[in-house]
Amino acid sequence: MKKILHVGLDVDDKSFHIGAFCSETGEVFELSSKPTVGDLLKKLEKFKALNFEIKICYEATYIGYSLCRLLRKANIETVIIAPSLIPELAVKELRRTDWTLIKWQNIMPMVY
């Protein structure tokens, strides 16, 4: 049986930041990749080789739907969350991290 790996992806121009959590085993992973789909898929293939089923969630950004389509084409379940629907703390310039996205992955409505 495959273990589910919940992946929060923080996307920017310089790199993709990846935070991942498996609730069945308690394993936590944190890594980054070049901001390309090819490099991201290479990183994710390592998890697939460890018998993980990958579920990705990320905040809607300028790269939004094209990245989602490419990940889905690679048979990776992908959800985009609207930035306005992610609860924020009242702290100036608080940045939503990939861990926040993992937390809200199964609760927030999908954009796409």
Jmol script that loads the backbone (N, CA, C; Angstrom):
load data "model"
ATOM      1  N   MET A   1       0.838  -1.184   0.000  1.00  0.00           N
ATOM      2  CA  MET A   1       0.000   0.000   0.000  1.00  0.00           C
ATOM      3  C   MET A   1       0.886   1.252   0.000  1.00  0.00           C
ATOM      4  N   LYS A   2       0.539   2.206  -0.848  1.00  0.00           N
ATOM      5  CA  LYS A   2       1.319   3.440  -0.918  1.00  0.00           C
ATOM      6  C   LYS A   2       0.982   4.362   0.242  1.00  0.00           C
ATOM      7  N   LYS A   3       2.011   5.058   0.701  1.00  0.00           N
ATOM      8  CA  LYS A   3       1.833   6.080   1.735  1.00  0.00           C
ATOM      9  C   LYS A   3       1.595   7.409   1.029  1.00  0.00           C
ATOM     10  N   ILE A   4       0.728   8.233   1.604  1.00  0.00           N
ATOM     11  CA  ILE A   4       0.444   9.539   1.002  1.00  0.00           C
ATOM     12  C   ILE A   4       1.427  10.571   1.538  1.00  0.00           C
ATOM     13  N   LEU A   5       2.067  11.276   0.630  1.00  0.00           N
ATOM     14  CA  LEU A   5       2.992  12.344   0.991  1.00  0.00           C
ATOM     15  C   LEU A   5       2.342  13.667   0.608  1.00  0.00           C
ATOM     16  N   HIS A   6       1.975  14.461   1.609  1.00  0.00           N
ATOM     17  CA  HIS A   6       1.369  15.776   1.378  1.00  0.00           C
ATOM     18  C   HIS A   6       2.500  16.775   1.183  1.00  0.00           C
ATOM     19  N   VAL A   7       2.496  17.420   0.039  1.00  0.00           N
ATOM     20  CA  VAL A   7       3.577  18.334  -0.325  1.00  0.00           C
ATOM     21  C   VAL A   7       3.035  19.748  -0.460  1.00  0.00           C
ATOM     22  N   GLY A   8       3.648  20.672   0.257  1.00  0.00           N
ATOM     23  CA  GLY A   8       3.359  22.093   0.102  1.00  0.00           C
ATOM     24  C   GLY A   8       4.482  22.699  -0.716  1.00  0.00           C
ATOM     25  N   LEU A   9       4.122  23.432  -1.740  1.00  0.00           N
ATOM     26  CA  LEU A   9       5.115  23.984  -2.655  1.00  0.00           C
ATOM     27  C   LEU A   9       5.036  25.501  -2.617  1.00  0.00           C
ATOM     28  N   ASP A  10       6.159  26.137  -2.326  1.00  0.00           N
ATOM     29  CA  ASP A  10       6.247  27.596  -2.344  1.00  0.00           C
ATOM     30  C   ASP A  10       7.015  27.962  -3.610  1.00  0.00           C
ATOM     31  N   VAL A  11       6.337  28.610  -4.527  1.00  0.00           N
ATOM     32  CA  VAL A  11       6.880  28.874  -5.858  1.00  0.00           C
ATOM     33  C   VAL A  11       7.363  30.315  -5.960  1.00  0.00           C
ATOM     34  N   ASP A  12       8.620  30.497  -6.397  1.00  0.00           N
ATOM     35  CA  ASP A  12       9.093  31.845  -6.721  1.00  0.00           C
ATOM     36  C   ASP A  12      10.072  31.767  -7.887  1.00  0.00           C
ATOM     37  N   ASP A  13      10.599  32.901  -8.309  1.00  0.00           N
ATOM     38  CA  ASP A  13      11.469  32.954  -9.492  1.00  0.00           C
ATOM     39  C   ASP A  13      12.811  32.260  -9.302  1.00  0.00           C
ATOM     40  N   LYS A  14      13.306  32.205  -8.071  1.00  0.00           N
ATOM     41  CA  LYS A  14      14.644  31.680  -7.825  1.00  0.00           C
ATOM     42  C   LYS A  14      14.663  30.191  -7.509  1.00  0.00           C
ATOM     43  N   SER A  15      13.614  29.693  -6.870  1.00  0.00           N
ATOM     44  CA  SER A  15      13.559  28.266  -6.544  1.00  0.00           C
ATOM     45  C   SER A  15      12.157  27.862  -6.107  1.00  0.00           C
ATOM     46  N   PHE A  16      11.925  26.560  -6.121  1.00  0.00           N
ATOM     47  CA  PHE A  16      10.703  25.990  -5.565  1.00  0.00           C
ATOM     48  C   PHE A  16      11.085  25.413  -4.209  1.00  0.00           C
ATOM     49  N   HIS A  17      10.400  25.824  -3.165  1.00  0.00           N
ATOM     50  CA  HIS A  17      10.656  25.321  -1.819  1.00  0.00           C
ATOM     51  C   HIS A  17       9.617  24.252  -1.520  1.00  0.00           C
ATOM     52  N   ILE A  18      10.086  23.117  -1.052  1.00  0.00           N
ATOM     53  CA  ILE A  18       9.224  21.959  -0.871  1.00  0.00           C
ATOM     54  C   ILE A  18       9.223  21.542   0.592  1.00  0.00           C
ATOM     55  N   GLY A  19       8.031  21.436   1.155  1.00  0.00           N
ATOM     56  CA  GLY A  19       7.855  20.879   2.493  1.00  0.00           C
ATOM     57  C   GLY A  19       6.908  19.709   2.347  1.00  0.00           C
ATOM     58  N   ALA A  20       7.258  18.563   2.921  1.00  0.00           N
ATOM     59  CA  ALA A  20       6.426  17.377   2.744  1.00  0.00           C
ATOM     60  C   ALA A  20       6.249  16.653   4.068  1.00  0.00           C
ATOM     61  N   PHE A  21       5.072  16.030   4.223  1.00  0.00           N
ATOM     62  CA  PHE A  21       4.737  15.339   5.462  1.00  0.00           C
ATOM     63  C   PHE A  21       3.925  14.092   5.139  1.00  0.00           C
ATOM     64  N   CYS A  22       4.292  12.985   5.771  1.00  0.00           N
ATOM     65  CA  CYS A  22       3.530  11.742   5.641  1.00  0.00           C
ATOM     66  C   CYS A  22       2.866  11.472   6.986  1.00  0.00           C
ATOM     67  N   SER A  23       1.542  11.551   7.023  1.00  0.00           N
ATOM     68  CA  SER A  23       0.836  11.377   8.297  1.00  0.00           C
ATOM     69  C   SER A  23       0.885   9.932   8.784  1.00  0.00           C
ATOM     70  N   GLU A  24       1.020   8.971   7.866  1.00  0.00           N
ATOM     71  CA  GLU A  24       1.086   7.564   8.283  1.00  0.00           C
ATOM     72  C   GLU A  24       2.367   7.239   9.043  1.00  0.00           C
ATOM     73  N   THR A  25       3.479   7.819   8.616  1.00  0.00           N
ATOM     74  CA  THR A  25       4.769   7.485   9.222  1.00  0.00           C
ATOM     75  C   THR A  25       5.355   8.607  10.071  1.00  0.00           C
ATOM     76  N   GLY A  26       4.835   9.823   9.899  1.00  0.00           N
ATOM     77  CA  GLY A  26       5.372  10.970  10.625  1.00  0.00           C
ATOM     78  C   GLY A  26       6.622  11.553   9.983  1.00  0.00           C
ATOM     79  N   GLU A  27       7.010  11.047   8.832  1.00  0.00           N
ATOM     80  CA  GLU A  27       8.208  11.543   8.152  1.00  0.00           C
ATOM     81  C   GLU A  27       7.983  12.966   7.644  1.00  0.00           C
ATOM     82  N   VAL A  28       9.018  13.781   7.772  1.00  0.00           N
ATOM     83  CA  VAL A  28       8.975  15.166   7.319  1.00  0.00           C
ATOM     84  C   VAL A  28      10.182  15.401   6.416  1.00  0.00           C
ATOM     85  N   PHE A  29       9.942  16.056   5.296  1.00  0.00           N
ATOM     86  CA  PHE A  29      11.012  16.357   4.344  1.00  0.00           C
ATOM     87  C   PHE A  29      10.965  17.838   4.001  1.00  0.00           C
ATOM     88  N   GLU A  30      12.144  18.413   3.820  1.00  0.00           N
ATOM     89  CA  GLU A  30      12.236  19.812   3.396  1.00  0.00           C
ATOM     90  C   GLU A  30      13.380  19.922   2.403  1.00  0.00           C
ATOM     91  N   LEU A  31      13.093  20.435   1.220  1.00  0.00           N
ATOM     92  CA  LEU A  31      14.116  20.584   0.203  1.00  0.00           C
ATOM     93  C   LEU A  31      13.708  21.673  -0.773  1.00  0.00           C
ATOM     94  N   SER A  32      14.564  21.934  -1.728  1.00  0.00           N
ATOM     95  CA  SER A  32      14.227  22.931  -2.749  1.00  0.00           C
ATOM     96  C   SER A  32      14.705  22.416  -4.097  1.00  0.00           C
ATOM     97  N   SER A  33      14.198  23.038  -5.141  1.00  0.00           N
ATOM     98  CA  SER A  33      14.617  22.667  -6.489  1.00  0.00           C
ATOM     99  C   SER A  33      14.746  23.933  -7.323  1.00  0.00           C
ATOM    100  N   LYS A  34      15.375  23.778  -8.470  1.00  0.00           N
ATOM    101  CA  LYS A  34      15.408  24.885  -9.417  1.00  0.00           C
ATOM    102  C   LYS A  34      13.966  25.183  -9.806  1.00  0.00           C
ATOM    103  N   PRO A  35      13.668  26.394 -10.227  1.00  0.00           N
ATOM    104  CA  PRO A  35      12.278  26.741 -10.553  1.00  0.00           C
ATOM    105  C   PRO A  35      11.837  26.232 -11.932  1.00  0.00           C
ATOM    106  N   THR A  36      12.068  24.941 -12.160  1.00  0.00           N
ATOM    107  CA  THR A  36      11.638  24.314 -13.411  1.00  0.00           C
ATOM    108  C   THR A  36      10.848  23.057 -13.088  1.00  0.00           C
ATOM    109  N   VAL A  37       9.926  22.723 -13.947  1.00  0.00           N
ATOM    110  CA  VAL A  37       9.121  21.521 -13.734  1.00  0.00           C
ATOM    111  C   VAL A  37      10.007  20.280 -13.802  1.00  0.00           C
ATOM    112  N   GLY A  38      10.962  20.266 -14.716  1.00  0.00           N
ATOM    113  CA  GLY A  38      11.857  19.119 -14.855  1.00  0.00           C
ATOM    114  C   GLY A  38      12.617  18.810 -13.584  1.00  0.00           C
ATOM    115  N   ASP A  39      13.194  19.829 -12.968  1.00  0.00           N
ATOM    116  CA  ASP A  39      13.948  19.613 -11.733  1.00  0.00           C
ATOM    117  C   ASP A  39      13.017  19.212 -10.589  1.00  0.00           C
ATOM    118  N   LEU A  40      11.854  19.827 -10.526  1.00  0.00           N
ATOM    119  CA  LEU A  40      10.878  19.474  -9.496  1.00  0.00           C
ATOM    120  C   LEU A  40      10.463  18.011  -9.636  1.00  0.00           C
ATOM    121  N   LEU A  41      10.192  17.572 -10.854  1.00  0.00           N
ATOM    122  CA  LEU A  41       9.793  16.181 -11.076  1.00  0.00           C
ATOM    123  C   LEU A  41      10.900  15.206 -10.693  1.00  0.00           C
ATOM    124  N   LYS A  42      12.166  15.574 -10.935  1.00  0.00           N
ATOM    125  CA  LYS A  42      13.290  14.725 -10.515  1.00  0.00           C
ATOM    126  C   LYS A  42      13.279  14.528  -9.008  1.00  0.00           C
ATOM    127  N   LYS A  43      13.051  15.612  -8.268  1.00  0.00           N
ATOM    128  CA  LYS A  43      13.010  15.527  -6.800  1.00  0.00           C
ATOM    129  C   LYS A  43      11.842  14.649  -6.352  1.00  0.00           C
ATOM    130  N   LEU A  44      10.698  14.818  -7.000  1.00  0.00           N
ATOM    131  CA  LEU A  44       9.509  14.066  -6.609  1.00  0.00           C
ATOM    132  C   LEU A  44       9.619  12.586  -6.972  1.00  0.00           C
ATOM    133  N   GLU A  45      10.354  12.260  -8.032  1.00  0.00           N
ATOM    134  CA  GLU A  45      10.542  10.861  -8.423  1.00  0.00           C
ATOM    135  C   GLU A  45      11.227  10.066  -7.316  1.00  0.00           C
ATOM    136  N   LYS A  46      12.096  10.718  -6.563  1.00  0.00           N
ATOM    137  CA  LYS A  46      12.770  10.037  -5.449  1.00  0.00           C
ATOM    138  C   LYS A  46      11.752   9.578  -4.411  1.00  0.00           C
ATOM    139  N   PHE A  47      10.719  10.390  -4.191  1.00  0.00           N
ATOM    140  CA  PHE A  47       9.673  10.008  -3.242  1.00  0.00           C
ATOM    141  C   PHE A  47       8.803   8.892  -3.809  1.00  0.00           C
ATOM    142  N   LYS A  48       8.536   8.951  -5.096  1.00  0.00           N
ATOM    143  CA  LYS A  48       7.757   7.878  -5.726  1.00  0.00           C
ATOM    144  C   LYS A  48       8.494   6.550  -5.611  1.00  0.00           C
ATOM    145  N   ALA A  49       9.822   6.590  -5.744  1.00  0.00           N
ATOM    146  CA  ALA A  49      10.633   5.376  -5.622  1.00  0.00           C
ATOM    147  C   ALA A  49      10.557   4.792  -4.209  1.00  0.00           C
ATOM    148  N   LEU A  50      10.236   5.634  -3.228  1.00  0.00           N
ATOM    149  CA  LEU A  50      10.080   5.177  -1.838  1.00  0.00           C
ATOM    150  C   LEU A  50       8.638   4.770  -1.542  1.00  0.00           C
ATOM    151  N   ASN A  51       7.841   4.578  -2.593  1.00  0.00           N
ATOM    152  CA  ASN A  51       6.454   4.117  -2.496  1.00  0.00           C
ATOM    153  C   ASN A  51       5.507   5.152  -1.897  1.00  0.00           C
ATOM    154  N   PHE A  52       5.755   6.421  -2.183  1.00  0.00           N
ATOM    155  CA  PHE A  52       4.850   7.485  -1.749  1.00  0.00           C
ATOM    156  C   PHE A  52       3.910   7.855  -2.892  1.00  0.00           C
ATOM    157  N   GLU A  53       2.657   8.099  -2.548  1.00  0.00           N
ATOM    158  CA  GLU A  53       1.716   8.728  -3.469  1.00  0.00           C
ATOM    159  C   GLU A  53       1.784  10.217  -3.151  1.00  0.00           C
ATOM    160  N   ILE A  54       2.069  11.043  -4.132  1.00  0.00           N
ATOM    161  CA  ILE A  54       2.316  12.467  -3.897  1.00  0.00           C
ATOM    162  C   ILE A  54       1.066  13.290  -4.164  1.00  0.00           C
ATOM    163  N   LYS A  55       0.761  14.169  -3.209  1.00  0.00           N
ATOM    164  CA  LYS A  55      -0.331  15.129  -3.360  1.00  0.00           C
ATOM    165  C   LYS A  55       0.251  16.513  -3.111  1.00  0.00           C
ATOM    166  N   ILE A  56       0.212  17.361  -4.128  1.00  0.00           N
ATOM    167  CA  ILE A  56       0.828  18.688  -4.041  1.00  0.00           C
ATOM    168  C   ILE A  56      -0.232  19.768  -3.901  1.00  0.00           C
ATOM    169  N   CYS A  57       0.119  20.765  -3.118  1.00  0.00           N
ATOM    170  CA  CYS A  57      -0.736  21.928  -2.936  1.00  0.00           C
ATOM    171  C   CYS A  57       0.155  23.163  -3.006  1.00  0.00           C
ATOM    172  N   TYR A  58      -0.317  24.190  -3.724  1.00  0.00           N
ATOM    173  CA  TYR A  58       0.426  25.446  -3.716  1.00  0.00           C
ATOM    174  C   TYR A  58      -0.511  26.615  -3.930  1.00  0.00           C
ATOM    175  N   GLU A  59      -0.021  27.763  -3.518  1.00  0.00           N
ATOM    176  CA  GLU A  59      -0.790  29.006  -3.612  1.00  0.00           C
ATOM    177  C   GLU A  59      -0.814  29.489  -5.059  1.00  0.00           C
ATOM    178  N   ALA A  60      -1.975  29.931  -5.505  1.00  0.00           N
ATOM    179  CA  ALA A  60      -2.105  30.446  -6.867  1.00  0.00           C
ATOM    180  C   ALA A  60      -1.158  31.631  -7.060  1.00  0.00           C
ATOM    181  N   THR A  61      -0.342  31.555  -8.101  1.00  0.00           N
ATOM    182  CA  THR A  61       0.618  32.618  -8.417  1.00  0.00           C
ATOM    183  C   THR A  61       0.624  32.825  -9.927  1.00  0.00           C
ATOM    184  N   TYR A  62       1.546  33.618 -10.384  1.00  0.00           N
ATOM    185  CA  TYR A  62       1.674  33.888 -11.814  1.00  0.00           C
ATOM    186  C   TYR A  62       1.948  32.617 -12.616  1.00  0.00           C
ATOM    187  N   ILE A  63       2.571  31.621 -11.998  1.00  0.00           N
ATOM    188  CA  ILE A  63       2.913  30.383 -12.701  1.00  0.00           C
ATOM    189  C   ILE A  63       1.766  29.373 -12.634  1.00  0.00           C
ATOM    190  N   GLY A  64       0.833  29.649 -11.753  1.00  0.00           N
ATOM    191  CA  GLY A  64      -0.328  28.841 -11.430  1.00  0.00           C
ATOM    192  C   GLY A  64      -0.719  27.666 -12.275  1.00  0.00           C
ATOM    193  N   TYR A  65      -1.520  27.915 -13.298  1.00  0.00           N
ATOM    194  CA  TYR A  65      -2.176  26.818 -13.988  1.00  0.00           C
ATOM    195  C   TYR A  65      -1.253  26.028 -14.898  1.00  0.00           C
ATOM    196  N   SER A  66      -0.244  26.658 -15.457  1.00  0.00           N
ATOM    197  CA  SER A  66       0.672  25.909 -16.319  1.00  0.00           C
ATOM    198  C   SER A  66       1.422  24.855 -15.510  1.00  0.00           C
ATOM    199  N   LEU A  67       1.881  25.212 -14.324  1.00  0.00           N
ATOM    200  CA  LEU A  67       2.563  24.255 -13.457  1.00  0.00           C
ATOM    201  C   LEU A  67       1.613  23.126 -13.063  1.00  0.00           C
ATOM    202  N   CYS A  68       0.395  23.478 -12.712  1.00  0.00           N
ATOM    203  CA  CYS A  68      -0.604  22.486 -12.323  1.00  0.00           C
ATOM    204  C   CYS A  68      -0.850  21.484 -13.452  1.00  0.00           C
ATOM    205  N   ARG A  69      -1.027  21.972 -14.658  1.00  0.00           N
ATOM    206  CA  ARG A  69      -1.276  21.083 -15.801  1.00  0.00           C
ATOM    207  C   ARG A  69      -0.102  20.133 -16.034  1.00  0.00           C
ATOM    208  N   LEU A  70       1.115  20.643 -15.920  1.00  0.00           N
ATOM    209  CA  LEU A  70       2.292  19.801 -16.142  1.00  0.00           C
ATOM    210  C   LEU A  70       2.442  18.739 -15.053  1.00  0.00           C
ATOM    211  N   LEU A  71       2.152  19.107 -13.806  1.00  0.00           N
ATOM    212  CA  LEU A  71       2.229  18.131 -12.721  1.00  0.00           C
ATOM    213  C   LEU A  71       1.150  17.062 -12.872  1.00  0.00           C
ATOM    214  N   ARG A  72      -0.038  17.474 -13.237  1.00  0.00           N
ATOM    215  CA  ARG A  72      -1.122  16.505 -13.448  1.00  0.00           C
ATOM    216  C   ARG A  72      -0.814  15.587 -14.629  1.00  0.00           C
ATOM    217  N   LYS A  73      -0.178  16.133 -15.651  1.00  0.00           N
ATOM    218  CA  LYS A  73       0.216  15.320 -16.806  1.00  0.00           C
ATOM    219  C   LYS A  73       1.203  14.235 -16.377  1.00  0.00           C
ATOM    220  N   ALA A  74       1.983  14.520 -15.338  1.00  0.00           N
ATOM    221  CA  ALA A  74       2.935  13.555 -14.783  1.00  0.00           C
ATOM    222  C   ALA A  74       2.266  12.670 -13.727  1.00  0.00           C
ATOM    223  N   ASN A  75       0.936  12.673 -13.688  1.00  0.00           N
ATOM    224  CA  ASN A  75       0.143  11.865 -12.743  1.00  0.00           C
ATOM    225  C   ASN A  75       0.399  12.206 -11.285  1.00  0.00           C
ATOM    226  N   ILE A  76       0.561  13.487 -11.006  1.00  0.00           N
ATOM    227  CA  ILE A  76       0.717  13.952  -9.627  1.00  0.00           C
ATOM    228  C   ILE A  76      -0.506  14.779  -9.278  1.00  0.00           C
ATOM    229  N   GLU A  77      -1.217  14.344  -8.245  1.00  0.00           N
ATOM    230  CA  GLU A  77      -2.416  15.071  -7.816  1.00  0.00           C
ATOM    231  C   GLU A  77      -2.000  16.458  -7.340  1.00  0.00           C
ATOM    232  N   THR A  78      -2.606  17.484  -7.929  1.00  0.00           N
ATOM    233  CA  THR A  78      -2.204  18.861  -7.645  1.00  0.00           C
ATOM    234  C   THR A  78      -3.418  19.735  -7.383  1.00  0.00           C
ATOM    235  N   VAL A  79      -3.319  20.546  -6.342  1.00  0.00           N
ATOM    236  CA  VAL A  79      -4.385  21.465  -5.961  1.00  0.00           C
ATOM    237  C   VAL A  79      -3.792  22.859  -5.847  1.00  0.00           C
ATOM    238  N   ILE A  80      -4.504  23.848  -6.379  1.00  0.00           N
ATOM    239  CA  ILE A  80      -4.091  25.245  -6.242  1.00  0.00           C
ATOM    240  C   ILE A  80      -5.065  25.918  -5.287  1.00  0.00           C
ATOM    241  N   ILE A  81      -4.531  26.642  -4.315  1.00  0.00           N
ATOM    242  CA  ILE A  81      -5.366  27.334  -3.334  1.00  0.00           C
ATOM    243  C   ILE A  81      -5.299  28.839  -3.581  1.00  0.00           C
ATOM    244  N   ALA A  82      -6.456  29.480  -3.543  1.00  0.00           N
ATOM    245  CA  ALA A  82      -6.516  30.933  -3.729  1.00  0.00           C
ATOM    246  C   ALA A  82      -5.860  31.630  -2.541  1.00  0.00           C
ATOM    247  N   PRO A  83      -4.975  32.593  -2.781  1.00  0.00           N
ATOM    248  CA  PRO A  83      -4.310  33.303  -1.685  1.00  0.00           C
ATOM    249  C   PRO A  83      -5.295  33.956  -0.719  1.00  0.00           C
ATOM    250  N   SER A  84      -6.399  34.445  -1.241  1.00  0.00           N
ATOM    251  CA  SER A  84      -7.376  35.131  -0.380  1.00  0.00           C
ATOM    252  C   SER A  84      -8.095  34.187   0.572  1.00  0.00           C
ATOM    253  N   LEU A  85      -8.013  32.881   0.322  1.00  0.00           N
ATOM    254  CA  LEU A  85      -8.703  31.918   1.179  1.00  0.00           C
ATOM    255  C   LEU A  85      -7.805  31.296   2.238  1.00  0.00           C
ATOM    256  N   ILE A  86      -6.512  31.630   2.212  1.00  0.00           N
ATOM    257  CA  ILE A  86      -5.596  31.099   3.216  1.00  0.00           C
ATOM    258  C   ILE A  86      -5.595  32.047   4.401  1.00  0.00           C
ATOM    259  N   PRO A  87      -5.978  31.554   5.589  1.00  0.00           N
ATOM    260  CA  PRO A  87      -6.004  32.432   6.768  1.00  0.00           C
ATOM    261  C   PRO A  87      -4.624  33.021   7.048  1.00  0.00           C
ATOM    262  N   GLU A  88      -4.610  34.268   7.456  1.00  0.00           N
ATOM    263  CA  GLU A  88      -3.355  34.955   7.750  1.00  0.00           C
ATOM    264  C   GLU A  88      -3.333  35.417   9.198  1.00  0.00           C
ATOM    265  N   LEU A  89      -2.139  35.438   9.754  1.00  0.00           N
ATOM    266  CA  LEU A  89      -1.957  36.005  11.084  1.00  0.00           C
ATOM    267  C   LEU A  89      -1.779  37.509  10.944  1.00  0.00           C
ATOM    268  N   ALA A  90      -2.077  38.235  11.992  1.00  0.00           N
ATOM    269  CA  ALA A  90      -1.957  39.697  11.946  1.00  0.00           C
ATOM    270  C   ALA A  90      -0.515  40.123  12.208  1.00  0.00           C
ATOM    271  N   VAL A  91       0.389  39.677  11.361  1.00  0.00           N
ATOM    272  CA  VAL A  91       1.799  40.027  11.480  1.00  0.00           C
ATOM    273  C   VAL A  91       2.216  40.639  10.148  1.00  0.00           C
ATOM    274  N   LYS A  92       2.844  41.800  10.205  1.00  0.00           N
ATOM    275  CA  LYS A  92       3.233  42.490   8.980  1.00  0.00           C
ATOM    276  C   LYS A  92       4.211  41.629   8.175  1.00  0.00           C
ATOM    277  N   GLU A  93       3.925  41.523   6.898  1.00  0.00           N
ATOM    278  CA  GLU A  93       4.768  40.812   5.946  1.00  0.00           C
ATOM    279  C   GLU A  93       5.005  39.347   6.292  1.00  0.00           C
ATOM    280  N   LEU A  94       4.031  38.707   6.924  1.00  0.00           N
ATOM    281  CA  LEU A  94       4.154  37.280   7.199  1.00  0.00           C
ATOM    282  C   LEU A  94       4.068  36.522   5.882  1.00  0.00           C
ATOM    283  N   ARG A  95       5.005  35.666   5.657  1.00  0.00           N
ATOM    284  CA  ARG A  95       5.036  34.920   4.405  1.00  0.00           C
ATOM    285  C   ARG A  95       4.390  33.555   4.611  1.00  0.00           C
ATOM    286  N   ARG A  96       3.513  33.191   3.681  1.00  0.00           N
ATOM    287  CA  ARG A  96       2.917  31.855   3.729  1.00  0.00           C
ATOM    288  C   ARG A  96       3.983  30.870   3.282  1.00  0.00           C
ATOM    289  N   THR A  97       4.203  29.866   4.056  1.00  0.00           N
ATOM    290  CA  THR A  97       5.224  28.890   3.698  1.00  0.00           C
ATOM    291  C   THR A  97       4.590  27.639   3.145  1.00  0.00           C
ATOM    292  N   ASP A  98       5.440  26.769   2.638  1.00  0.00           N
ATOM    293  CA  ASP A  98       4.971  25.495   2.134  1.00  0.00           C
ATOM    294  C   ASP A  98       4.299  24.685   3.239  1.00  0.00           C
ATOM    295  N   TRP A  99       4.712  24.884   4.501  1.00  0.00           N
ATOM    296  CA  TRP A  99       4.092  24.141   5.611  1.00  0.00           C
ATOM    297  C   TRP A  99       2.663  24.610   5.838  1.00  0.00           C
ATOM    298  N   THR A 100       2.409  25.893   5.684  1.00  0.00           N
ATOM    299  CA  THR A 100       1.046  26.410   5.810  1.00  0.00           C
ATOM    300  C   THR A 100       0.166  25.788   4.746  1.00  0.00           C
ATOM    301  N   LEU A 101       0.700  25.646   3.552  1.00  0.00           N
ATOM    302  CA  LEU A 101      -0.072  25.064   2.466  1.00  0.00           C
ATOM    303  C   LEU A 101      -0.412  23.606   2.743  1.00  0.00           C
ATOM    304  N   ILE A 102       0.519  22.865   3.320  1.00  0.00           N
ATOM    305  CA  ILE A 102       0.220  21.477   3.679  1.00  0.00           C
ATOM    306  C   ILE A 102      -0.927  21.440   4.671  1.00  0.00           C
ATOM    307  N   LYS A 103      -0.885  22.314   5.658  1.00  0.00           N
ATOM    308  CA  LYS A 103      -1.910  22.352   6.697  1.00  0.00           C
ATOM    309  C   LYS A 103      -3.295  22.565   6.106  1.00  0.00           C
ATOM    310  N   TRP A 104      -3.395  23.439   5.107  1.00  0.00           N
ATOM    311  CA  TRP A 104      -4.686  23.798   4.538  1.00  0.00           C
ATOM    312  C   TRP A 104      -5.060  22.981   3.314  1.00  0.00           C
ATOM    313  N   GLN A 105      -4.211  22.069   2.899  1.00  0.00           N
ATOM    314  CA  GLN A 105      -4.421  21.322   1.661  1.00  0.00           C
ATOM    315  C   GLN A 105      -5.767  20.617   1.599  1.00  0.00           C
ATOM    316  N   ASN A 106      -6.177  19.978   2.660  1.00  0.00           N
ATOM    317  CA  ASN A 106      -7.407  19.198   2.632  1.00  0.00           C
ATOM    318  C   ASN A 106      -8.607  19.960   3.156  1.00  0.00           C
ATOM    319  N   ILE A 107      -8.431  21.231   3.530  1.00  0.00           N
ATOM    320  CA  ILE A 107      -9.513  22.000   4.125  1.00  0.00           C
ATOM    321  C   ILE A 107     -10.042  23.065   3.175  1.00  0.00           C
ATOM    322  N   MET A 108      -9.157  23.709   2.446  1.00  0.00           N
ATOM    323  CA  MET A 108      -9.534  24.856   1.625  1.00  0.00           C
ATOM    324  C   MET A 108     -10.110  24.421   0.280  1.00  0.00           C
ATOM    325  N   PRO A 109     -11.030  25.209  -0.268  1.00  0.00           N
ATOM    326  CA  PRO A 109     -11.576  24.891  -1.589  1.00  0.00           C
ATOM    327  C   PRO A 109     -10.528  25.100  -2.678  1.00  0.00           C
ATOM    328  N   MET A 110     -10.616  24.293  -3.719  1.00  0.00           N
ATOM    329  CA  MET A 110      -9.668  24.385  -4.822  1.00  0.00           C
ATOM    330  C   MET A 110     -10.016  25.549  -5.739  1.00  0.00           C
ATOM    331  N   VAL A 111      -8.998  26.122  -6.339  1.00  0.00           N
ATOM    332  CA  VAL A 111      -9.186  27.138  -7.362  1.00  0.00           C
ATOM    333  C   VAL A 111      -9.293  26.431  -8.705  1.00  0.00           C
ATOM    334  N   TYR A 112      -8.483  25.381  -8.871  1.00  0.00           N
ATOM    335  CA  TYR A 112      -8.450  24.683 -10.155  1.00  0.00           C
ATOM    336  C   TYR A 112      -8.295  23.215  -9.918  1.00  0.00           C
TER     337      TYR A 112
END
end "model"
wireframe off; spacefill off
backbone 0.3
color backbone group
